[in-house]
Amino acid sequence: MIMHTPPGILSSFITLLVTIGPVETAVVFAGLTSGIHRSDRISLAARSVMIAASVLLLFALAGGIVLSLLHISLPAFRVAGGVLLFLQALTLTFSSPGLSSISEGERHEAEQPRDIAVFPLAFPLIAGPGSLSAAVLVMGRTNNLVEAGGVLGMIIVCALLTWLAMLAADRLVRLLGSTGADVVSRISGVLLAGLAIQFIFDGLAAAPFLAR
């Protein structure tokens, strides 16, 4: 029988932090809002983070119920989510900095003169497929209400870090430069790849045909 140990709080936090990507979000945010007044940028940052955090919390709380209604087992979702996170890790590792969560078409559409708080800032930049899957996965690996509350708290902390990074976007871009942003993106990709494989291992370990 294959045994596995539940992940620590640090592993869950890193998974959420890397998939949400505060630094990556700040880099893209700086480019999309370069011609917008600072007060409007502050408003956009706050609204987009609040929208994304609300959806991430909803997915964390109700994701298990949705899986049950669709007759999808948690081990199956762990494997599927791990694969999805691994694909995002490949994108983070091998793509240009700041562009792993938003396509060129989405970027061009976002540059049109309109409200961009919902699209593409909240979706798919902050609450993208990877971070939404991660929220469900880390919540599914909790064993009690205290651990579940910790996951919800980590989502809120990651959202706050993203908001702070967006407020400091210009300074962050100047500090990191293109090379620094590239390094952060690739290191994040490597970390996420390892965490994604761990999700796949955990899902396979809990699969009925292997657990017997």
N, C-alpha and C positions, 0 to 999 in steps of 0.2 A: 504494500500500500504506500503510495506516494504521499509524503507529508509536506506541509508548507507552513511557514509562520506568517502571521499578519504583518503588514508593513508598519513601520514606525511613522510617527507624526511628521518627521523630517522628509521622508520619502513622499508622503502625500502632499506636503507643502511644495516641494520641488516640482512635482508633477503638475500641480495647478499653476505654479508661478511660471514654469517654462512654457506651458501651453497657452497661457494668457499673454505672456510676453510683454511686460511693462516697457522695457527699453525699445523693443521692436515697435510697439504701438506708438511710443513717443516720436521715434524717427519718422514714421509715416505721417503721424499727426502734424509734425512740423512742416512737412512738405505740402500737405493738403490745405493747411491754414496759413500759409506764408503771407497771403495778402489780406488777411482778416484782422480787424482791430482786436487788441488784447482782451477787452471786456467780452467780446463775442467769442473769442477762443476759450476763455474761462468758462463761459456758459456752455459751449459745445462739449468741453471736456467733462463737466459735471453731469450733464444730461446723458451723454453716451455711456459713461461709467455706471450711472445709476440704472440705466436700461439694461446694460449687459449683466451687471451684478444680479439684478432681479431675475433675469432669465436663467443664469447659472444656478442661483439658489433654488429656483423652481425645478430645474432639471435634477439637482441633487436630491430634493425632497420627493419628487414625484416620478423620478426615472424608474425606480424599482417597480412601482405600480404599473407604469406603462409597459414595461417588459413583461410583467405578469399577464396583463390583458392580451398581449400579443403572443403569449406562450413562448417567450424567449428566456431560456435559463440564464442565470447570472454567469456561470462559467462560459457559456457561448458568447455572451456580450463582452466578457473580459478578453476573450481571444480576438473577437472582432474589433473591440476598442483598442486593444494592443496593436493590432495591425494598422489601424487608422492612425494611431499616435506614432507608430514607426514611420509611416509614410510622411507624416508631418515633420518628423525628425530628419528624414532625408532631405526634405525641402529646406529646412533650416540650415542644414549642414552644407548643401551644395548650391543654394540659390544666392542671388544678390541680397545684400543686407536690407531688411525692412520690407521685403516684398513677398515674404512667404505666406502671408495670410490674405493677400489681396492681389487679384489678377490685374493685368494691364488694362483690360476692358473696364473693370470695376474702378480702377484708379482714374481712368479718363472720365468716366461718368461722375465720379465724386468731385472732379474739378469744375463741374458745371455750377453756376451760381444758385445754390439751394441749400436747404438744411441737410447737413451730413451727419447729424448726431446718431440717427438710427442706422443708416447705410452710408458709408461702409464702416463707420467708427465702432458702433455697438456690434453690428453684424457685417462682415464676418471677422473684423479685425480683433476685437476683444473676445466676444463670445462666438468663436468659430467652431467648426466641427470637432477639432481637437480638444478645446477646453470644455465643451459641452459633454463630450464623451468622458473626459477625465473627471468631471464633477460627478457623473453617475458612477464611474468605476471606483473612485476613492470612497464614495459614500457606501457603495455596495460591500466594501471590505471592512466596514466598521462592525463592532460587536455589541455595542451598547449605546445608550443615549449620550453619554459623556463624549465618546469618540465621534458620534454623529454631530454633536454640537461643536466639537473641535474642527470638523471638516467645514461646517458652515462658517465658523469664525475665520478659517483660513481663506475661504472664498472672499469674505469681506476684506480681510487684510490685503489680499492680492489686488482687489479692486481699488483699495485706497492707495497702494503703491503705484498702480497704473495711473490713477488720477494725479498723484504727485509728479510722476514722470512726465505726464502730458503738460502739466503746468510749467515744468522746467525743461520743456522740449528743446527750445532754442539753445539754452546753455548746455544741455546734454549732448546735442548734435555737435556743438562747437568743441566740447570737451573730448568726445570720443572720435569725431571725424569719421570718415567712411571706413578707414581701416579698423578703428576701435569697434564700430558697430558691426563690422564683418566678423571680428573675433568673437564678440558676445554672441552673435547669431550661431556661429559654428560650435562654440562650446556648449551652448544651450541645446543644439541639435544632438550632440554626442550624449549628453546627460539624458535627454528625452528618449533616445534610442535604447539606452540601457533600461530605463524605467518601462518602456513599451514592451521589451522582451520579457521583463519580469511579470507584467500583466498577462502575457501569453502563457508563460510557465504556470502561473497561478490558476489560470482558466483551465489549462490541460490537466493540472493536478487535481482539480475539483470535478473534472468530467466523469460521468458515471462509468464509462467504459474503462477508465484508468484508475478510478478510486477504489474499485472492487479488489 
